[in-house]
């Protein structure tokens, strides 16, 4: 066998091993996520709240309790998270919002939210439906609009 063929064979074997390892790690992570989702669904409660403000900000700057900051992994503390400030009853609280519903959360409106601890998992309008935010135009759509003018 030529040295080129041996090198290509070794690269193919290494890539095959990497794919197999990633497959099993992904399977394990999916199982963990399913368990966490089931636990969050068990602890969920519906709460009426007035949304005051929503931002993407770092956990350190969000004003969350110190116990939550200690529990989060160090790499996650520096990343920006969707944070919602809301008035629940007489208290103003800070919540972490699910990234999938963050854009649909209305500001300065009263909503019914499904909350698990300090994590908002879904939001429904208290007085009527929630308006969907306008869909952002892609790069090509913006170019076509400019060309049409």
Backbone torsions as a table, in degrees:
resi	resn	phi	psi	omega
1	UNK	NA	147.2	179.7
2	UNK	-82.9	157.5	179.4
3	UNK	-60.1	-32.5	178.5
4	UNK	-65.7	-41.8	179.7
5	UNK	-65.7	-39.7	179.0
6	UNK	-65.5	-42.7	179.1
7	UNK	-62.5	-44.8	178.9
8	UNK	-64.6	-37.5	178.2
9	UNK	-64.8	-42.7	179.4
10	UNK	-65.1	-42.3	178.9
11	UNK	-63.3	-40.9	179.3
12	UNK	-64.3	-40.8	179.6
13	UNK	-66.3	-43.7	179.2
14	UNK	-62.2	-42.1	179.4
15	UNK	-66.0	-38.7	178.2
16	UNK	-63.3	-43.3	177.9
17	UNK	-63.5	-41.7	179.7
18	UNK	-62.8	-41.6	179.2
19	UNK	-64.3	-41.4	179.8
20	UNK	-64.7	-43.6	178.9
21	UNK	-62.5	-45.0	179.5
22	UNK	-63.7	-35.8	178.2
23	UNK	-60.7	-48.3	-178.1
24	UNK	-70.8	-35.2	175.6
25	UNK	-64.9	-40.1	177.5
26	UNK	-64.7	-38.7	178.5
27	UNK	-63.7	-42.6	179.8
28	UNK	-66.3	-41.8	180.0
29	UNK	-65.7	-38.1	178.4
30	UNK	-64.8	-39.6	178.9
31	UNK	-64.0	-41.3	178.0
32	UNK	-62.9	-43.2	-179.3
33	UNK	-64.4	-40.0	177.8
34	UNK	-62.7	-40.3	177.2
35	UNK	-64.4	-41.7	179.5
36	UNK	-65.8	-40.2	178.9
37	UNK	-63.9	-39.7	178.5
38	UNK	-65.4	-39.9	178.9
39	UNK	-66.9	-39.6	178.5
40	UNK	-67.3	-37.5	178.1
41	UNK	-65.6	-33.5	179.0
42	UNK	-69.6	-32.3	-178.1
43	UNK	-93.7	2.1	-174.3
44	UNK	-72.3	143.6	174.0
45	UNK	-140.2	149.7	179.2
46	UNK	-91.9	128.5	-175.8
47	UNK	-130.5	140.2	173.9
48	UNK	-91.0	129.5	-177.3
49	UNK	-146.6	156.0	174.7
50	UNK	-104.1	116.7	-179.0
51	UNK	-76.3	122.2	-179.6
52	UNK	-93.1	-47.3	-175.1
53	UNK	-155.3	153.0	173.7
54	UNK	-141.3	138.3	-178.3
55	UNK	-151.9	160.9	166.9
56	UNK	-99.3	116.7	-178.5
57	UNK	-146.9	165.5	179.9
58	UNK	-71.4	149.0	-177.9
59	UNK	-61.6	-34.6	179.9
60	UNK	-61.8	-37.0	-174.8
61	UNK	-88.9	-7.1	-172.2
62	UNK	-78.2	-19.3	-179.4
63	UNK	83.3	26.6	177.2
64	UNK	-78.7	158.7	178.7
65	UNK	-59.5	152.2	-177.2
66	UNK	-62.7	-32.4	-179.4
67	UNK	-62.8	-36.2	179.5
68	UNK	-70.3	-40.5	178.5
69	UNK	-62.9	-35.9	179.2
70	UNK	-69.8	-32.1	-176.7
71	UNK	-78.9	-24.0	-176.9
72	UNK	-77.4	145.7	177.1
73	UNK	-62.8	150.9	-175.3
74	UNK	-62.6	-35.3	179.3
75	UNK	-67.2	-31.5	-177.8
76	UNK	-78.0	-23.7	-177.9
77	UNK	-63.4	-32.4	-177.6
78	UNK	-84.3	-17.2	-177.5
79	UNK	-81.5	155.1	-179.1
80	UNK	-83.0	134.6	-178.2
81	UNK	-120.6	153.2	175.1
82	UNK	-75.2	113.2	-176.9
83	UNK	-112.5	136.7	179.6
84	UNK	-124.8	127.3	172.6
85	UNK	-99.3	128.8	-175.6
86	UNK	-142.5	153.8	176.3
87	UNK	-100.1	114.6	179.5
88	UNK	-112.5	108.1	-174.0
89	UNK	65.3	-131.6	178.8
90	UNK	-87.1	-7.3	-173.8
91	UNK	-100.8	145.1	172.6
92	UNK	-99.8	123.2	-175.0
93	UNK	-124.6	157.6	176.4
94	UNK	-108.5	128.9	-178.8
95	UNK	-120.9	155.7	169.1
96	UNK	-98.6	130.7	-175.4
97	UNK	-102.2	150.7	173.6
98	UNK	-67.0	133.8	-175.6
99	UNK	-63.2	-27.8	-177.9
100	UNK	-71.4	-30.1	-177.5
101	UNK	-105.2	-0.6	-174.5
102	UNK	-57.2	-41.2	-177.9
103	UNK	-68.3	-27.5	-177.2
104	UNK	-86.3	-9.4	-179.3
105	UNK	-71.1	120.3	-179.7
106	UNK	-81.7	145.3	178.2
107	UNK	-95.9	144.5	179.5
108	UNK	62.8	33.1	177.6
109	UNK	-133.9	155.7	177.6
110	UNK	-92.7	132.6	-176.7
111	UNK	-136.1	163.3	169.3
112	UNK	-104.2	119.6	-176.3
113	UNK	-118.7	142.5	173.2
114	UNK	-90.6	117.5	-172.9
115	UNK	-120.5	135.8	173.7
116	UNK	-121.3	98.8	-174.3
117	UNK	71.8	-116.5	176.5
118	UNK	-109.9	22.6	-175.3
119	UNK	-116.9	119.6	178.8
120	UNK	-87.5	121.8	-177.6
121	UNK	-101.6	-28.8	176.1
122	UNK	-155.8	158.8	-176.0
123	UNK	-136.6	136.8	174.4
124	UNK	-130.0	147.4	179.4
125	UNK	-71.0	137.4	179.0
126	UNK	-79.4	-40.0	178.6
127	UNK	-118.8	84.1	179.2
128	UNK	93.0	174.1	-177.8
129	UNK	-74.9	158.8	176.7
130	UNK	-84.9	132.2	178.8
131	UNK	-73.7	134.0	177.3
132	UNK	-75.2	139.5	178.7
133	UNK	-67.3	150.7	179.5
134	UNK	-62.3	138.5	-178.6
135	UNK	-71.3	134.7	-178.3
136	UNK	-74.2	141.1	178.5
137	UNK	-79.6	144.2	176.1
138	UNK	-78.5	174.3	-177.6
139	UNK	-62.2	-45.3	-179.0
140	UNK	-66.8	-36.7	179.3
141	UNK	-65.6	-37.4	177.7
142	UNK	-66.0	-41.0	178.2
143	UNK	-63.5	-40.4	179.6
144	UNK	-65.6	-38.8	178.7
145	UNK	-64.9	-40.9	178.2
146	UNK	-66.0	-40.5	-179.7
147	UNK	-67.7	-32.7	179.7
148	UNK	-70.7	-26.5	179.1
149	UNK	-77.8	NA	NA
